[in-house]
Amino acid sequence: MERQVLLSILVLSLGLVHGQVSYSIPEEMLKGSLVGNIAQDLGLDIKRLKSGKARIYTGDSAEYIELNKERGVLLIKERIDREALCGETTPCALHFQMILENPMEMFRVTVEITDINDNDPSFINSEKRFEISESAVIGAKFVLEEAGDPDIGINGLQSYSLNPTTHFVLKFENQADGSKKVEMVLQKSLDREKQVQISLLLTAVDGGEPQRSGTMQIYVTVLDVNDNAPVFTMPVYKTTVTENSPKGTSLVTVSASDMDRGSNGDVSYVISSNKRRLKEIFQIDRTNGEVTLIGQIDYEKAKHYQIDIEAIDNGGLSDSCKIIVDVLDVNDNSPHINIISKSDSILEDSPSNTVIAMLSVNDPDSESNGQLQCRLNDNIPFTIQSTVNGFYSLVTENELDRERASEYNISVTCSDEGVPSLSSSVTLTLQISDVNDNAPVFEKSSYEAYIIENNTPAISIFTVKARDADWNQNARVSYILEDSSVNGVSVSSYVSVSADSGVVNAVRSFDFEQIKDLQFRVKAQDGGSPPLSSNATVKIMIQDQNDNAPQVLYPVQTGGSLVAEMVPRSADVGYLVTKVVAVDVDSGQNAWLSYKLQKATNRALFEVGLQNGEIRTVRQVTDKDAVKQKLTVVVEDNGQPSRSATVNVNVAVADSFPEVLSEFTDFTHDKEYNDNLTFYLVLALAVVSFLFITCLVVIISVKIYRWRQSRILYHSNLPVIPYYPPRYADTLGTGTLQHVYNYEVCRTTDSRKSDCKFARPGSKNVLIMDPSLTGTMQRIQSEKSILDEPDSPLEQKPPNNDWRFNQGQRPGPSGPFKHATHIRWTPNQGRRAVGGPEVAMGTGPWPNPPTEAEQLQALMAAANEVSEATATLGPGTMGLSTRYSPQFTLQHVPDYRQNVYIPGSTATLTSNPQQQQQQLLQQQLLQQQQQLQQAAAQQALPPPQAQAQVEPPKAAQTPASKKKSTKKEKK
């Protein structure tokens, strides 16, 4: 069926109803079907629907229509059955509202549900049986059951047909409610002898497309004679019943009479209505015709009932009447209050008549029972207004002030006018949002404060305080110093105001003599938007402090010239010599000055006025008084503590000016001379003191330096043993020292702890000494007792630059001999005693070769020392393993007891004196051969530039030398 949509928009000026739109749709539409484009019909934008949170409000009714805010259309949400929704009520419509917020708007929507022919006409009973006497007269009426069709209009029941129509025809009678009363009328006499039972078919047809119908089978049994039908006393009975009446309540009693006698005159009553609902509510006694209540009557569901009653005798004749029941309303329903929309908060500056909530209030009762009155609780600035058909709006009546009330609990009470009256209430909570409508208020409009001059900068003077009645950010007060000037200077250079606390601080130190008071304005500004502010005047009084000494204006003190007052010798008592004039820039008692005579050449001659500073004579001037008189006057103020100034007054007691001039000229010259002399004396004393202290420091430093050098060089606790150059060889192949050893000794003055490192020799081959090295071995350091003797035969001779080791000839890792034994004594302080610069660098010269006697003497002394040391040590280890380490054995120390090799010579010395003498003779005989060997060795050595310089050997310490050193120290 084609869907029809009827659109009408009605703009209302009452309350919040901004428009009304109506649609008409058929029932039984599918879910999601389009009802109408409400946004277009109401002239609303899609964005407005979204921003206003558009929604459908149906109250307590089921929601059959939904709103699609994306498209702005109304859609079918649930299948609509007009017969279930409205029954026989016409027109059938859905009434709901579309609510918008921000601002609140309400639109009324009516959707009319049109009927479609979706129901067949039907009879309550599928068959009807009559027993009719054959003597029934033509025109006798027999009431038939009416068919029912839930559809309405053209789709409802339209007509009946009876088939066959040989004996009976149908007769219709229109009822007040629009229905038709159907009767079957006899048009041909019955003859029981011809046909005992007649079968008829009653068909009810509606007017829909396609047409629908319902049937009922009628069976007529022909009886013998019953010629009088029952007759009701009234065709229509009227009665009333109060809703909610209890079951069993008697409504009315109908009565019908039959003129026949016997069983044919007995009448029975039945409800002939085809409506099931009536038979569920009402009941009739078949015998006496009393109609009683068996169901619940609700005025809100049905206000009127029409009951068809049929009276039937035993002969099958009948009559009918109707009962009209009017239901009386009872105030049994309280008003229903539904909140359609509400605001949780509202700005306090909202204008009057601002809507804060919309309510729907209804009472199903009728007349006065359904008349409603709504009111609010007292003492609130709100009112409730009725808009249309049970809709109310809650609006502001007066201006709001959050500072007086930040929250309102609004109670809405609605009552009807029934007796007794029923009421309902609902409570709304409304928060009043703050608006920056209150400016900060100072506690006082003007402030005065005092501060003493010469204050400390940044000191706090006092605090201004302002309060804001607003809330949160709007109540946050900031203090601002308004820009102004004091004596042409910005006030901000004098004081500052804390923005948060309002504390006024001094920026600088005040001087009472420059500024007496300070007046400015402080602005208090809140944090609202736009901000509000107020001002307060602040006056700071600066209090004087006695910080200025009196200043003498007269007599003027000058350094270049001398001023003197003349007093004649004939001056009387009280003669005014002069007047000391002084001022004090302070104020008050700090500026009160007093004058006192501090000292004078002749105190008995003059006096000073305490208040005026006048210098007068106390007695008569005599010839004995000196010409030159010097007075010292003290000018003192009255402050706490007091300050003072002094002035010297020169007074000349003379009668003539030349006398005064000569006297005071000498005075000036002597004073200048004395001042200069004092200055030069002080300067000379300072210079002499400085020179003396400088010399004293230098002498002490030199003494300390020499003492430390002597301690390092001569007062070492460690003994020194001779060191023999490593380049010697056993030319005959019979020596006992086949390996090269290098001993490096690091000595300290206060530690005997040692750390020894040894390395195995790289080769056991015999090394041949370079013939060019013709020097002999000499002890580098010996015991302290030997070094102290000036004529010691072991005293070192001046160095000879001709005997040096080059880089290739040096022992140890830097030379060709990579494997050597190093013995180091490590000091506690981390310092090492080493040789001089030349020794450290390996470039120092060796001493000139000694004579053969000196060589022999040195070697024999060394051999004896080794013999003594060896005798005191255990076999195999020489006693060193216990001192140094277990790996240090005898094989690491050269055996000087057997053979002594002379560098640069082929002679071999032993501990036997005869052998030594033979070796000395051999040395003299082979002197010439030695020079030839040296020349050959020089040709065999690599070039000098390829050889590394040999570091001078250092003395190795033996146990024997340690013993002797210890004995020396004990002595």
Summary of the structure (lengths in Angstrom):
residues: 971
radius of gyration: 72.5
end to end distance: 145.8
largest distance: 203.2
contacts: 2922
relative contact order: 0.05
helix: 18%
strand: 33%
